[in-house]
Amino acid sequence: MSPRQAAGRARQVIGQYGRVLNSEDPGDASGAQVIGIMGSGAANLNPAVVTMTIEASEWGSRLVIRGAAKEGLIKQRAGAKAATRVAVAIAPEVADPQAG
């Protein structure tokens, strides 16, 4: 899909799990970002920031998904879990290693 379509899908998925923080339309510009915040970790109580960078590629778009969350004494890997959840929702056959 084009970078514009990928950004729309990214906003849709992040909105499904949390809240989109930036709402500008990136257009077809390379390096556009969609940033959101969502719950992750134990019972989804730890807020995680998910940043998706969208770049044009010869196949349409390339997405780089990064999750970050503050960790306490017990490491929950909330940022990684949030990024994985978004990646699986966007492209389950690519992001889920169990899908084959």
NORRABEL-V58357 format. One record per residue. RES is the residue in one letter. SS is DSSP state (alpha for helix, beta for strand, coil for the rest). PHI is phi in degrees with one decimal (NA if undefined). PSI is psi in degrees with one decimal (NA if undefined). Layout:
# NORRABEL-V58357
res:RES ss:SS phi:PHI psi:PSI
res:RES ss:SS phi:PHI psi:PSI
This chain:
# NORRABEL-V58357
res:M ss:coil phi:NA psi:160.5
res:S ss:coil phi:-71.9 psi:161.8
res:P ss:alpha phi:-57.1 psi:-37.0
res:R ss:alpha phi:-64.4 psi:-44.0
res:Q ss:alpha phi:-65.9 psi:-39.2
res:A ss:alpha phi:-64.0 psi:-39.2
res:A ss:alpha phi:-65.6 psi:-39.5
res:G ss:alpha phi:-63.7 psi:-42.9
res:R ss:alpha phi:-65.8 psi:-39.3
res:A ss:alpha phi:-62.6 psi:-43.7
res:R ss:alpha phi:-62.7 psi:-39.6
res:Q ss:alpha phi:-62.9 psi:-47.1
res:V ss:alpha phi:-67.5 psi:-44.9
res:I ss:alpha phi:-63.9 psi:-39.1
res:G ss:alpha phi:-63.9 psi:-29.3
res:Q ss:alpha phi:-68.1 psi:-36.7
res:Y ss:alpha phi:-99.3 psi:-17.8
res:G ss:beta phi:-165.0 psi:-127.9
res:R ss:beta phi:-138.8 psi:134.3
res:V ss:beta phi:-79.8 psi:130.8
res:L ss:coil phi:-92.8 psi:-29.5
res:N ss:coil phi:-115.7 psi:137.4
res:S ss:coil phi:-120.8 psi:9.2
res:E ss:coil phi:-74.2 psi:151.0
res:D ss:coil phi:-83.4 psi:116.9
res:P ss:coil phi:-74.1 psi:-12.6
res:G ss:coil phi:66.3 psi:-147.2
res:D ss:coil phi:-102.0 psi:19.9
res:A ss:coil phi:-69.9 psi:140.0
res:S ss:coil phi:-78.0 psi:139.8
res:G ss:coil phi:87.6 psi:12.4
res:A ss:beta phi:-67.2 psi:152.2
res:Q ss:beta phi:-127.3 psi:145.9
res:V ss:beta phi:-120.8 psi:124.7
res:I ss:beta phi:-121.6 psi:135.5
res:G ss:beta phi:-146.6 psi:170.5
res:I ss:beta phi:-127.8 psi:139.1
res:M ss:beta phi:-150.3 psi:160.3
res:G ss:beta phi:-77.9 psi:145.8
res:S ss:beta phi:-153.9 psi:-179.0
res:G ss:coil phi:76.1 psi:-155.2
res:A ss:alpha phi:-64.5 psi:120.7
res:A ss:alpha phi:55.9 psi:24.6
res:N ss:alpha phi:55.0 psi:34.8
res:L ss:coil phi:-95.2 psi:-11.2
res:N ss:beta phi:-96.1 psi:118.2
res:P ss:beta phi:-69.3 psi:135.8
res:A ss:beta phi:-127.1 psi:138.6
res:V ss:beta phi:-96.7 psi:127.1
res:V ss:beta phi:-113.3 psi:125.2
res:T ss:beta phi:-116.9 psi:124.9
res:M ss:beta phi:-114.2 psi:120.3
res:T ss:beta phi:-100.7 psi:127.6
res:I ss:beta phi:-115.0 psi:124.4
res:E ss:beta phi:-124.8 psi:143.9
res:A ss:beta phi:-69.9 psi:142.8
res:S ss:beta phi:-140.1 psi:175.3
res:E ss:coil phi:-68.4 psi:-18.0
res:W ss:coil phi:-97.3 psi:-1.4
res:G ss:beta phi:130.0 psi:-76.6
res:S ss:beta phi:-143.7 psi:153.3
res:R ss:beta phi:-124.5 psi:124.4
res:L ss:beta phi:-108.4 psi:134.1
res:V ss:beta phi:-115.4 psi:118.2
res:I ss:beta phi:-110.9 psi:126.9
res:R ss:beta phi:-128.7 psi:131.8
res:G ss:beta phi:-117.8 psi:140.7
res:A ss:beta phi:-140.1 psi:137.6
res:A ss:coil phi:-149.5 psi:150.3
res:K ss:coil phi:-76.9 psi:132.0
res:E ss:coil phi:-105.8 psi:145.1
res:G ss:coil phi:-97.0 psi:-150.0
res:L ss:coil phi:-66.7 psi:-35.6
res:I ss:coil phi:-98.4 psi:114.3
res:K ss:coil phi:-72.5 psi:120.8
res:Q ss:coil phi:-106.7 psi:-9.4
res:R ss:coil phi:55.7 psi:41.0
res:A ss:alpha phi:-63.0 psi:-38.3
res:G ss:alpha phi:-64.2 psi:-46.1
res:A ss:alpha phi:-65.2 psi:-39.8
res:K ss:alpha phi:-65.0 psi:-40.1
res:A ss:alpha phi:-65.5 psi:-44.4
res:A ss:alpha phi:-63.2 psi:-40.7
res:T ss:alpha phi:-65.5 psi:-41.4
res:R ss:alpha phi:-62.2 psi:-40.9
res:V ss:alpha phi:-68.3 psi:-42.7
res:A ss:alpha phi:-61.7 psi:-42.7
res:V ss:alpha phi:-66.0 psi:-37.6
res:A ss:alpha phi:-68.2 psi:-32.8
res:I ss:alpha phi:-77.6 psi:-47.7
res:A ss:coil phi:-142.2 psi:80.9
res:P ss:alpha phi:-59.4 psi:-35.5
res:E ss:alpha phi:-72.9 psi:-20.4
res:V ss:alpha phi:-95.9 psi:-42.7
res:A ss:alpha phi:-82.2 psi:-27.6
res:D ss:coil phi:-93.6 psi:110.6
res:P ss:alpha phi:-65.9 psi:-20.6
res:Q ss:alpha phi:-78.0 psi:-16.2
res:A ss:alpha phi:-71.2 psi:-22.1
res:G ss:coil phi:87.7 psi:NA
